[in-house]
Each structure stands twice: as structure tokens, then as C-alpha cells.
Amino acid sequence: MPVRRASTAPLGSAILGEPAEPVRRQRIRIQTLLTLSLLGTHFLGAVIAAVLINVVVPGPSVLTGEFVVVVAVIAPVYVLVAMVVGTVRGTRLGLEQLRWALDDRPPTDAQKRDALRLPWRLTVQQGTLWFIGFVLFTVCFGIIDASTIPKVSLTIALAGLTVCGFVYLFGEFALRPIAARALEAGAPVRRRRASAGGRFMLAWALGSGVPIVGLLLVAVFSFIRPVTPTRFAVTTLTIGTIALVVGALLMWLSVRASIAPIESVRAGMTRIERGDLETRVVVYDGTALGELQAGFNRMAEGLTERERLRDVFGRHVGRDVAAAALANADVLGGEERDVAVLFVDIIGSTAMAASRPPAEVVALLNRFFEVVVDEVHRAGGFVNKFEGDAALAIFGAPIAAADAAGSALRAAREISRRIVTEVPECRAGIGVAAGRAVAGNVGARERFEYTVIGDPVNEAARLSELAKTVPGRVAASARAVDAASDSEHALWTSHNQVALRGRSEPTVVHIPTVMDA
């Protein structure tokens, strides 16, 4: 049975596509997302750093002639080279993790761990470029004017940390398909280091903590090198605005990254509640939320297996018996019940088995018993057991019936009618009896079955033998006909009185009033 996904965006976003789409198309998606996110993040980070250094942060101006080489040549060249190198190497690092997928082979534990660590590795890689820029520009500006070092180094460091936060969150988003493929093959042996709480703390630290630290340092430096109130106000407003915008965006990315797995599980729970037990969610989160997704899938698999066992159990013993057994799983014994019993036995089954191939005999029996089961269930009874070429059906137990005898008689007539047209290769005798019997679980605690024991069972079996010689091949006891409703009673007529084998009293036999021979 096919597994169905819990939502239209199984990876948490429509732009990430489907986990089962061709790997090459997935590669193009990842490459595009990584390229755009890295380029955009580095560009905005460089612009913000340049504005802060040149305009906002108090300190010596770097827009004078002595800094022209650094500002007009070294800075643009390095920023351009760093953006190109960072984007190319970052994208290549991400795509290298798809090699095992392109080869259509399961990943090793090492490859699974690498796939889940990839956002961190990507962040470290891009952070290294900002660290190099930090050292380069601090040295270049410091050689010309040492008083610019605090301003330049502080701004580049804080901007670089914020960029790293965006790189991690964007990388984690773009690389979800890789994480999903890795986690689909099973969780790695080592425990994953990332956590949902750490994701939120990262967003807070880089979106709020870093700008606040910047403002505090600006205030400290203002004591060393006093600035005008206007300049200090401009600096505070600018950094505060950047903190609001950047912090909100980082927090939104973090929240979305944490909510998406929960939403997928919620959608899956909704479908499970509607009865779709084949629902599964894609496990793509490398934190405890991924364990939540995997746990949901294990729960769904358990429910599916439980329902399959219930279905198989019900097919073997009947739905009502299965429900009663599940409600009283360890109860042995029985109770007296007024029941009706229908016994059907194929005529000439030995000759049929000898003259036909085994597979053909089994197929014929299945067609025959399909009619029996269908009509018994339609009448509100259940087939208690199959005995080779015979079947025993019970009405009135384990679920009480208002007209158990009438239901059994009606089922007998319909089975006889349908056999003639639907399974003409088979002829069968059908006996119906009714009365008091013991119904319950018989056996041992390790192995028992629900059955009915008593005179009606024996009488129905004997009547099925007699029925093979009467018109219509259906015979019922007078007690069963008398216990039926008036409408059903009117459809039966007395045939004769016989002494059935094993019974001391004669039995008045009834047959249907109108029945095909």
C-alpha cells in the first residue's frame, strides 16, 4: 500500500520541492537556493558594514585621501573575491553531499553525520572569509591610522557574526532535501549536536545580542573619544533600526525552521484522525524536532500494523468475535445464549478433489465460501469456522440478535439461491437449527478460540447431511422456524419428521416454501 505524505509541502516549503523528485532537479534547486542566499547575505553584510564604518559608528573618518587605496581598491576587490569564492565553495560543499544520492546508494553513518552538520560547516566556511576580512581591514586601516582599529574591527566582527547567523539558517533551509535523504536511511550513530533551543538562542544572540553589544561598546568608546549628542543619537538610531530589522528576520527564520516540522506532524495527525493510517511525514530536521517527526512515523507504522493485525484477526474469526476478544483478551469460559446455527457442507467434495487440480479446487472453494460469508454477514451472523469443505455460522453470539433464527433461515435461503447461479459447479446441503447453547472462549490461555457448543450445533450438522436429499437442499428444524419472525416463518413449510443420528427425539424438518431444486 503506498505511503502518503501529510502535507502539500512535505519539506516545509513549496520551493524545496518533493523529496522523491529526481536528484538532478533537486540538485538544481539546492544550487540555486545556496547561490542566491550566500550572495545576498554577503552583499547585505558588506553594505551594512560599509555604511556603519563610513557614516554611522563614531571615530576617525576613513573617507579621507590617505585611506583611498584601502577604501577604493582593497575593500571592493576583497569583498568581490570573497563573495565569489564564498558562494562557489559554499555551493560546492553542499552539492558534494549529494554524491551518494546521485549514485543511488544509501549513505554511511559518516555521510549521514556530514549531511546533518553541513549547515555548521557552511557557516564556518563563510565565517572564515569574514575573519580574513576582519584581519585584513584591521591591519590596513591600522597601519594608516591606529585610532581607526576599534571602529573598523568592531563593525566587521559584529557584521560578520550576523552574516554567519543568516548563512546557518538559510543553509539549514536550503539543505533540507539532503538532511531528509540522510535521515530517511536512519539516524546516525552519534547523537546530533544541534537543538531547537540552540536555534532560537542563535537567532537572539545574533539578531539582538550582537547589536546591543555594539551599542554598549559605542557608549564605552564615547567616553574615550567624546562625540556630539547628534552623532551619538544617529548611531543609536541606525544600529537600533538594523537590530530591529535583522533581529526580526533572524527570529522569523528560526521560528519557521522550528514550526515547519511541528506543522507537518500536526497535518499528519489530522489525516490519522480521519482514518488515513498510511500517512507519513518527511523527516528533515536535524534537531529533536526531527526525532518528533520520526516518532510520528513510528507511531503511524505501529497503528498501521495494529490495524492490519486487527483486520487479519477479524477475517479469521469474524469482526464481532475479534472485537469481543480484544475487549476481553484473557477471559476463558462461556455463557448460555439463545443462538441459531447454520451449517453448510459441499456435496461430492471428495470426488471433486480427486478429479481437479489442487489449485482449481482451492479457487472453487474460495468462490463458494465467498457466497457463504457474504450472505452470513449480510444477515448479521459470523462464520465461526471452516472445516475443509464445510462452514459453521453462528447468529446471536457474541452479539445478541433480536431475530437470530430468522436471520439464519434467511441466510440459508439466499446462499442456496446464489450457489445455483454463481457457483454452479458446487452443490451443498444447508442445515439450520436454533436453541440454547454455550458460547465463549475454549482452549488454553496461550491458544483459544471463540466457539459455540451445544445441541443446536450438532442438529445443524445433521440437518445439512439430510438437506442433501431434500428439495432445494436446505433443511431447518421446526424449533428454528417457530423462533423466527412471522414474515420468515411464512416462507417455510413442514417436510417430514426424521430421527437424526445421535438424537433421541425425532426432528420435524422444514424446507423453504419456494426454492429452486
C-alpha positions, 0 to 999 in steps of 0.5 A: 500500500503506498505511503502518503505524505501529510502535507502539500509541502512535505519539506516545509516549503513549496520551493524545496520541492518533493523529496522523491523528485529526481536528484538532478532537479533537486540538485538544481534547486539546492544550487540555486537556493545556496547561490542566491542566499550566500550572495545576498547575505554577503552583499547585505553584510558588506553594505551594512558594514560599509555604511556603519564604518563610513557614516554611522559608528563614531571615530576617525573618518576613513573617507579621507585621501590617505585611506583611498587605496584601502577604501577604493581598491582593497575593500571592493576587490576583497569583498568581490573575491570573497563573495565569489569564492564564498558562494562557489565553495559554499555551493560546492560543499553542499552539492558534494553531499549529494554524491551518494544520492546521485549514485543511488546508494544509501549513505554511511553513518559518516555521510549521514553525520556530514549531511546533518552538520553541513549547515555548521560547516557552511557557516564556518566556511563563510565565517572564515572569509569574514575573519580574513576580512576582519584581519585584513581591514584591521591591519590596513586601516591600522597601519594608516591610522591606529585610532581607526582599529576599534571602529573598523574591527568592531563593525566587521566582527559584529557584521560578520557574526550576523552574516554567519547567523543568516548563512546557518539558517538559510543553509539549514533551509536550503539543505533540507532535501539532503538532511531528509535523504540522510535521515530517511536511511536512519539516524546516525550513530552519534547523537546530533549536536544541534537543538531547537533551543540552540536555534532560537538562542542563535537567532537572539544572540545574533539578531539582538545580542550582537547589536546591543553589544555594539551599542554598549561598546559605542557608549564605552568608546564615547567616553574615550573619544567624546562625540556630539549628542547628534552623532551619538543619537544617529548611531543609536538610531541606525544600529537600533533600526538594523537590530530591529530589522535583522533581529526580526528576520533572524527570529522569523527564520528560526521560528519557521525552521522550528514550526515547519516540522511541528506543522507537518506532524500536526497535518499528519495527525489530522489525516490519522484522525480521519482514518488515513493510517498510511500517512507519513511525514518527511523527516528533515530536521536535524534537531529533536524536532526531527526525532518528533517527526520520526516518532510520528512515523513510528507511531503511524507504522505501529497503528498501521500494523495494529490495524492490519493485525486487527483486520487479519484477526477479524477475517479469521474469526469474524469482526464481532468475535475479534472485537469481543476478544480484544475487549476481553483478551484473557477471559476463558469460559462461556455463557448460555445464549439463545443462538441459531446455527447454520451449517453448510457442507459441499456435496461430492467434495471428495470426488471433486478433489480427486478429479481437479487440480489442487489449485482449481479446487482451492479457487472453487472453494474460495468462490463458494465460501465467498457466497457463504460469508457474504450472505452470513454477514449480510444477515448479521451472523459470523462464520465461526469456522471452516472445516475443509469443505464445510462452514459453521455460522453462528447468529446471536453470539457474541452479539445478541440478535433480536431475530437470530433464527430468522436471520439464519433461515434467511441466510440459508435461503439466499446462499442456496439461491446464489450457489445455483447461479454463481457457483454452479459447479458446487452443490451443498446441503444447508442445515439450520437449527436454533436453541440454547447453547454455550458460547465463549472462549475454549482452549488454553490461555496461550491458544483459544478460540471463540466457539459455540457448543451445544445441541443446536450445533450438532442438529445443524450438522445433521440437518445439512447431511439430510438437506442433501436429499431434500428439495432445494437442499436446505433443511431447518428444524421446526424449533428454528422456524417457530423462533423466527419472525412471522414474515420468515416463518411464512416462507417455510413449510413442514417436510417430514419428521426424521430421527437424526443420528445421535438424537433421541427425539425425532426432528420435524424438518422444514424446507423453504416454501419456494426454492429452486431444486 
